[in-house]
Amino acid sequence: MKKTEGRLSRQLGRRRLDREIQRRLVEHAAPRIEDDTLLVLDLSDLTKKYAEKMENLAQVRDGREKKLGWGYWTLNIVGANTKGTKIMPLYGRLYSHVQLSLFDP
């Protein structure tokens, strides 16, 4: 387990890993996108209730608790086939309006 954790931790430190994952995700999903596939855009937030030292925390609206909190914005795009129950993740991004370049690819 310790070696697996070390290997995965090293991978997380790779530059541009997010671009490679995104590219492969789209490659995998592209053949499943049809003319009647819905592309759903979800702008949401991720509240970090107990975070005190995370970089670039921004004020976001916590929809569940219906109040402002500290966290990050998220942008997700999924494809949904109208003929079935298949949902395909196509894009996901976490960002902060405090410093947008932090999470920019």
C-alpha positions as a Markdown table, in Angstrom:
| # | Residue | x | y | z |
|---|---|---|---|---|
| 1 | Met | 0.0 | 0.0 | 0.0 |
| 2 | Lys | 2.8 | 2.4 | 0.9 |
| 3 | Lys | 4.4 | 2.0 | -2.5 |
| 4 | Thr | 1.1 | 2.5 | -4.3 |
| 5 | Glu | 0.5 | 5.7 | -2.4 |
| 6 | Gly | 3.9 | 6.9 | -3.3 |
| 7 | Arg | 3.4 | 6.1 | -7.0 |
| 8 | Leu | 0.0 | 7.9 | -7.1 |
| 9 | Ser | 1.3 | 10.9 | -5.2 |
| 10 | Arg | 4.2 | 11.3 | -7.7 |
| 11 | Gln | 1.7 | 11.2 | -10.5 |
| 12 | Leu | -0.4 | 14.0 | -8.9 |
| 13 | Gly | 2.7 | 16.2 | -9.0 |
| 14 | Arg | 3.1 | 15.8 | -12.7 |
| 15 | Arg | 2.7 | 19.0 | -14.7 |
| 16 | Arg | -0.1 | 19.1 | -17.1 |
| 17 | Leu | -1.6 | 15.8 | -15.8 |
| 18 | Asp | -5.0 | 17.4 | -15.9 |
| 19 | Arg | -4.7 | 18.1 | -19.7 |
| 20 | Glu | -3.8 | 14.5 | -20.4 |
| 21 | Ile | -6.7 | 13.2 | -18.3 |
| 22 | Gln | -9.1 | 15.6 | -20.1 |
| 23 | Arg | -7.8 | 14.6 | -23.5 |
| 24 | Arg | -8.3 | 10.9 | -22.8 |
| 25 | Leu | -11.7 | 11.5 | -21.3 |
| 26 | Val | -12.9 | 13.2 | -24.5 |
| 27 | Glu | -11.3 | 10.6 | -26.7 |
| 28 | His | -13.2 | 7.9 | -24.8 |
| 29 | Ala | -16.5 | 9.7 | -24.8 |
| 30 | Ala | -16.4 | 11.1 | -28.4 |
| 31 | Pro | -17.7 | 7.9 | -30.2 |
| 32 | Arg | -20.7 | 7.9 | -27.8 |
| 33 | Ile | -21.8 | 11.4 | -28.6 |
| 34 | Glu | -24.7 | 11.3 | -31.1 |
| 35 | Asp | -26.9 | 14.0 | -32.7 |
| 36 | Asp | -29.5 | 13.7 | -29.9 |
| 37 | Thr | -27.0 | 13.6 | -27.1 |
| 38 | Leu | -27.7 | 16.4 | -24.5 |
| 39 | Leu | -24.6 | 18.3 | -23.4 |
| 40 | Val | -25.3 | 19.5 | -19.8 |
| 41 | Leu | -23.4 | 22.4 | -18.3 |
| 42 | Asp | -23.2 | 22.5 | -14.5 |
| 43 | Leu | -21.8 | 25.5 | -12.8 |
| 44 | Ser | -21.6 | 24.7 | -9.1 |
| 45 | Asp | -19.4 | 25.2 | -6.0 |
| 46 | Leu | -17.5 | 23.1 | -3.6 |
| 47 | Thr | -17.5 | 24.5 | -0.1 |
| 48 | Lys | -14.6 | 23.7 | 2.1 |
| 49 | Lys | -16.2 | 24.4 | 5.5 |
| 50 | Tyr | -13.2 | 23.6 | 7.7 |
| 51 | Ala | -10.4 | 24.7 | 5.4 |
| 52 | Glu | -8.2 | 27.5 | 6.7 |
| 53 | Lys | -5.0 | 27.4 | 4.7 |
| 54 | Met | -6.0 | 26.2 | 1.3 |
| 55 | Glu | -4.7 | 28.4 | -1.5 |
| 56 | Asn | -7.1 | 30.9 | -3.1 |
| 57 | Leu | -10.2 | 30.1 | -1.2 |
| 58 | Ala | -13.0 | 32.3 | -2.6 |
| 59 | Gln | -16.4 | 33.2 | -1.3 |
| 60 | Val | -19.1 | 30.9 | -2.8 |
| 61 | Arg | -22.7 | 30.2 | -2.2 |
| 62 | Asp | -23.3 | 26.9 | -0.4 |
| 63 | Gly | -26.6 | 25.8 | -2.0 |
| 64 | Arg | -27.3 | 23.1 | 0.6 |
| 65 | Glu | -27.0 | 25.4 | 3.6 |
| 66 | Lys | -28.2 | 28.5 | 1.6 |
| 67 | Lys | -25.4 | 30.8 | 2.9 |
| 68 | Leu | -22.0 | 32.1 | 1.8 |
| 69 | Gly | -19.0 | 30.0 | 2.6 |
| 70 | Trp | -15.4 | 29.5 | 1.5 |
| 71 | Gly | -14.4 | 27.2 | -1.3 |
| 72 | Tyr | -14.0 | 26.9 | -5.1 |
| 73 | Trp | -16.3 | 27.1 | -8.2 |
| 74 | Thr | -16.7 | 24.1 | -10.4 |
| 75 | Leu | -17.5 | 23.7 | -14.1 |
| 76 | Asn | -18.6 | 20.3 | -15.3 |
| 77 | Ile | -20.0 | 19.2 | -18.7 |
| 78 | Val | -21.6 | 15.8 | -19.1 |
| 79 | Gly | -23.2 | 14.2 | -22.1 |
| 80 | Ala | -26.5 | 12.4 | -21.6 |
| 81 | Asn | -28.0 | 10.1 | -24.2 |
| 82 | Thr | -31.8 | 10.7 | -24.6 |
| 83 | Lys | -32.4 | 7.1 | -25.6 |
| 84 | Gly | -31.0 | 5.5 | -22.4 |
| 85 | Thr | -29.5 | 6.1 | -19.0 |
| 86 | Lys | -25.9 | 6.7 | -20.0 |
| 87 | Ile | -24.1 | 9.7 | -18.7 |
| 88 | Met | -20.6 | 10.6 | -19.9 |
| 89 | Pro | -18.4 | 13.0 | -18.1 |
| 90 | Leu | -16.7 | 15.3 | -20.7 |
| 91 | Tyr | -15.1 | 18.1 | -18.8 |
| 92 | Gly | -14.4 | 19.1 | -15.2 |
| 93 | Arg | -12.6 | 22.0 | -13.8 |
| 94 | Leu | -12.1 | 23.5 | -10.3 |
| 95 | Tyr | -11.3 | 27.2 | -10.2 |
| 96 | Ser | -11.2 | 30.2 | -7.9 |
| 97 | His | -12.0 | 33.8 | -8.8 |
| 98 | Val | -9.3 | 34.9 | -6.4 |
| 99 | Gln | -6.6 | 33.8 | -8.8 |
| 100 | Leu | -8.0 | 32.2 | -12.0 |
| 101 | Ser | -4.6 | 31.2 | -13.3 |
| 102 | Leu | -4.1 | 28.8 | -10.4 |
| 103 | Phe | -6.2 | 26.1 | -12.0 |
| 104 | Asp | -5.9 | 27.1 | -15.7 |
| 105 | Pro | -4.4 | 24.5 | -17.9 |
